[in-house]
Amino acid sequence: MFPSYCVRKSYVFIASLIGFALQTACIAGGMPEQEGITGPTWKWQKTQYNNGQQSMPVEPSHYTIEFMPDGKVHVRADCNRVGGNYTTQGSRLGIELTHSTRAMCLPDSLDQVFKKDLGAASIYFLKDGFLYLDLKYDSGTIQLSR
């Protein structure tokens, strides 16, 4: 027979291995992938809708999104600051805007349009230094630059 302290050490070692495996699996499955979208602050250039219309801000630096490594997003929607979360899986993207300041922007502001479009993003890809976010139901594409 093994001494009882050896058995306890074996259980502790096995429990540690299981804990490490679970932690690794949670991190791998729960954290967004960082394929080039985290880091820079992306400025909204335009959204081209599939019905031929487009939205284009006069000042792109007033409409930005920053994808943080921890799955958070920081958004500037003209005169408002917005926060939320994002997830990625391959090229799939989900953005959930959860809170915002409520400043009254000027009448020609595109703050509501920008927030709505970000919430409808479903796929992302990088091309020629731009970040593109395809909207749900193949309804359009957001173009952002660094």
ChimeraX attribute file (.defattr): number of C-alpha atoms within 10 A of each C-alpha:
attribute: neighborCount
match mode: 1-to-1
recipient: residues
	/A:1	4
	/A:2	6
	/A:3	7
	/A:4	9
	/A:5	9
	/A:6	10
	/A:7	12
	/A:8	11
	/A:9	11
	/A:10	12
	/A:11	12
	/A:12	12
	/A:13	12
	/A:14	12
	/A:15	12
	/A:16	12
	/A:17	12
	/A:18	12
	/A:19	12
	/A:20	12
	/A:21	12
	/A:22	12
	/A:23	12
	/A:24	12
	/A:25	11
	/A:26	11
	/A:27	11
	/A:28	11
	/A:29	13
	/A:30	14
	/A:31	15
	/A:32	23
	/A:33	19
	/A:34	14
	/A:35	11
	/A:36	12
	/A:37	20
	/A:38	18
	/A:39	12
	/A:40	14
	/A:41	20
	/A:42	22
	/A:43	23
	/A:44	26
	/A:45	22
	/A:46	19
	/A:47	23
	/A:48	18
	/A:49	16
	/A:50	12
	/A:51	8
	/A:52	7
	/A:53	9
	/A:54	13
	/A:55	15
	/A:56	15
	/A:57	19
	/A:58	14
	/A:59	11
	/A:60	17
	/A:61	18
	/A:62	19
	/A:63	25
	/A:64	23
	/A:65	23
	/A:66	18
	/A:67	24
	/A:68	18
	/A:69	15
	/A:70	15
	/A:71	18
	/A:72	18
	/A:73	21
	/A:74	17
	/A:75	25
	/A:76	22
	/A:77	25
	/A:78	22
	/A:79	16
	/A:80	17
	/A:81	17
	/A:82	18
	/A:83	17
	/A:84	16
	/A:85	17
	/A:86	19
	/A:87	20
	/A:88	20
	/A:89	13
	/A:90	12
	/A:91	13
	/A:92	14
	/A:93	20
	/A:94	18
	/A:95	21
	/A:96	17
	/A:97	19
	/A:98	10
	/A:99	10
	/A:100	15
	/A:101	12
	/A:102	10
	/A:103	10
	/A:104	11
	/A:105	14
	/A:106	10
	/A:107	6
	/A:108	8
	/A:109	16
	/A:110	20
	/A:111	20
	/A:112	13
	/A:113	13
	/A:114	24
	/A:115	19
	/A:116	12
	/A:117	19
	/A:118	20
	/A:119	16
	/A:120	21
	/A:121	24
	/A:122	19
	/A:123	19
	/A:124	19
	/A:125	16
	/A:126	16
	/A:127	7
	/A:128	6
	/A:129	10
	/A:130	16
	/A:131	21
	/A:132	20
	/A:133	24
	/A:134	25
	/A:135	23
	/A:136	14
	/A:137	9
	/A:138	12
	/A:139	14
	/A:140	21
	/A:141	23
	/A:142	23
	/A:143	19
	/A:144	22
	/A:145	19
	/A:146	15
